[in-house]
Amino acid sequence: MIQLTDCAKEYLSKIISNSSDPIAGILITVEKGGCSGMQYRFELAKEMNPTYHIVDFQEFKIFIDASALLFLIGTELDYHITDTSAKLVFNNPNAKHNCGCGKSFGV
């Protein structure tokens, strides 16, 4: 379904462990928006919805909203750090094009 690089796992583990609230996992959804038509959305999920697809990475779980499943098949999530920025990057084989900032994609 979705793969994470070691850098992405480490980053997401830190986010969850630094949360003051109990976290069940990280929810990933895809919604209309952005300059390319579709955008990714992340949020810390306090509970799991029975309609979510669960990907268990042992340190934490990723929940994928049912409406986002087809958009994310085969996707790799990475965490890039440069001298001036740090960001999560979706390497999505389903995307026909991406916007310049990397926050949205088209299918």
C-alpha positions as a Markdown table, in Angstrom:
| # | Residue | x | y | z |
|---|---|---|---|---|
| 1 | Met | 0.0 | 0.0 | 0.0 |
| 2 | Ile | 2.3 | 2.8 | 1.3 |
| 3 | Gln | 6.0 | 2.5 | 2.2 |
| 4 | Leu | 8.0 | 4.7 | 4.4 |
| 5 | Thr | 11.7 | 5.4 | 4.2 |
| 6 | Asp | 13.7 | 5.2 | 7.4 |
| 7 | Cys | 13.9 | 9.0 | 7.6 |
| 8 | Ala | 10.1 | 9.3 | 7.3 |
| 9 | Lys | 9.6 | 6.6 | 10.0 |
| 10 | Glu | 12.0 | 8.4 | 12.3 |
| 11 | Tyr | 10.3 | 11.8 | 11.7 |
| 12 | Leu | 6.8 | 10.5 | 12.2 |
| 13 | Ser | 7.8 | 8.6 | 15.3 |
| 14 | Lys | 9.1 | 11.8 | 16.8 |
| 15 | Ile | 5.9 | 13.7 | 16.0 |
| 16 | Ile | 3.8 | 11.0 | 17.7 |
| 17 | Ser | 6.1 | 10.7 | 20.8 |
| 18 | Asn | 6.1 | 14.5 | 21.2 |
| 19 | Ser | 2.4 | 14.8 | 21.2 |
| 20 | Ser | 0.8 | 15.7 | 24.6 |
| 21 | Asp | -2.4 | 13.8 | 23.6 |
| 22 | Pro | -2.7 | 10.1 | 23.2 |
| 23 | Ile | -2.4 | 9.3 | 19.5 |
| 24 | Ala | -3.8 | 6.2 | 17.8 |
| 25 | Gly | -1.9 | 6.9 | 14.5 |
| 26 | Ile | -1.4 | 9.3 | 11.6 |
| 27 | Leu | -4.3 | 9.8 | 9.2 |
| 28 | Ile | -3.6 | 10.4 | 5.6 |
| 29 | Thr | -6.3 | 11.6 | 3.3 |
| 30 | Val | -6.4 | 13.0 | -0.3 |
| 31 | Glu | -8.8 | 15.8 | -1.1 |
| 32 | Lys | -9.5 | 18.2 | -4.0 |
| 33 | Gly | -7.3 | 21.3 | -3.9 |
| 34 | Gly | -3.9 | 22.7 | -4.6 |
| 35 | Cys | -2.6 | 23.9 | -7.9 |
| 36 | Ser | -2.6 | 20.4 | -9.5 |
| 37 | Gly | -6.0 | 19.3 | -8.4 |
| 38 | Met | -5.5 | 16.9 | -5.5 |
| 39 | Gln | -3.6 | 17.4 | -2.2 |
| 40 | Tyr | -2.4 | 15.2 | 0.6 |
| 41 | Arg | -3.6 | 15.9 | 4.1 |
| 42 | Phe | -2.0 | 14.6 | 7.4 |
| 43 | Glu | -3.4 | 14.7 | 10.9 |
| 44 | Leu | -2.8 | 13.0 | 14.2 |
| 45 | Ala | -5.7 | 10.7 | 14.8 |
| 46 | Lys | -6.8 | 10.2 | 18.4 |
| 47 | Glu | -8.9 | 7.3 | 17.4 |
| 48 | Met | -9.4 | 4.9 | 14.6 |
| 49 | Asn | -12.4 | 4.9 | 12.3 |
| 50 | Pro | -13.5 | 1.4 | 11.2 |
| 51 | Thr | -13.5 | 2.6 | 7.6 |
| 52 | Tyr | -9.7 | 3.4 | 7.6 |
| 53 | His | -7.2 | 1.1 | 6.0 |
| 54 | Ile | -4.5 | 0.4 | 8.6 |
| 55 | Val | -0.8 | 0.2 | 7.8 |
| 56 | Asp | 1.2 | -1.0 | 10.9 |
| 57 | Phe | 4.8 | 0.1 | 11.1 |
| 58 | Gln | 5.3 | -1.3 | 14.6 |
| 59 | Glu | 6.4 | 2.1 | 16.0 |
| 60 | Phe | 3.1 | 3.6 | 14.9 |
| 61 | Lys | 0.1 | 3.1 | 12.6 |
| 62 | Ile | -0.9 | 5.0 | 9.5 |
| 63 | Phe | -4.6 | 5.2 | 8.8 |
| 64 | Ile | -5.6 | 5.8 | 5.2 |
| 65 | Asp | -9.1 | 7.1 | 4.5 |
| 66 | Ala | -11.0 | 4.7 | 2.2 |
| 67 | Ser | -11.5 | 7.5 | -0.4 |
| 68 | Ala | -7.7 | 7.9 | -0.7 |
| 69 | Leu | -6.7 | 4.3 | -1.1 |
| 70 | Leu | -6.6 | 4.2 | -4.9 |
| 71 | Phe | -4.5 | 7.4 | -5.0 |
| 72 | Leu | -1.8 | 6.0 | -2.7 |
| 73 | Ile | -1.2 | 2.5 | -3.9 |
| 74 | Gly | 2.5 | 2.0 | -4.4 |
| 75 | Thr | 3.4 | 5.4 | -2.8 |
| 76 | Glu | 6.6 | 5.9 | -0.9 |
| 77 | Leu | 6.7 | 8.6 | 1.8 |
| 78 | Asp | 10.1 | 10.1 | 2.4 |
| 79 | Tyr | 11.4 | 12.9 | 4.6 |
| 80 | His | 13.9 | 15.3 | 3.0 |
| 81 | Ile | 16.2 | 17.6 | 4.9 |
| 82 | Thr | 18.1 | 20.4 | 3.1 |
| 83 | Asp | 20.1 | 23.4 | 4.4 |
| 84 | Thr | 17.0 | 25.5 | 4.3 |
| 85 | Ser | 14.0 | 23.2 | 4.7 |
| 86 | Ala | 12.6 | 19.9 | 5.8 |
| 87 | Lys | 9.5 | 18.2 | 4.4 |
| 88 | Leu | 7.6 | 15.0 | 3.8 |
| 89 | Val | 7.7 | 14.0 | 0.2 |
| 90 | Phe | 5.3 | 11.7 | -1.5 |
| 91 | Asn | 6.8 | 9.6 | -4.3 |
| 92 | Asn | 3.5 | 8.6 | -5.9 |
| 93 | Pro | 3.6 | 6.5 | -9.0 |
| 94 | Asn | -0.1 | 7.3 | -9.6 |
| 95 | Ala | 0.5 | 11.0 | -10.0 |
| 96 | Lys | 0.5 | 12.1 | -13.7 |
| 97 | His | 1.9 | 15.5 | -12.6 |
| 98 | Asn | 3.0 | 17.4 | -9.5 |
| 99 | Cys | 3.0 | 21.0 | -8.6 |
| 100 | Gly | 6.3 | 22.8 | -8.1 |
| 101 | Cys | 6.0 | 22.9 | -4.3 |
| 102 | Gly | 5.2 | 19.2 | -4.0 |
| 103 | Lys | 2.0 | 19.7 | -2.0 |
| 104 | Ser | -0.5 | 18.7 | -4.7 |
| 105 | Phe | -0.7 | 16.3 | -7.7 |
| 106 | Gly | -2.9 | 15.4 | -10.6 |
| 107 | Val | -4.2 | 12.0 | -11.8 |
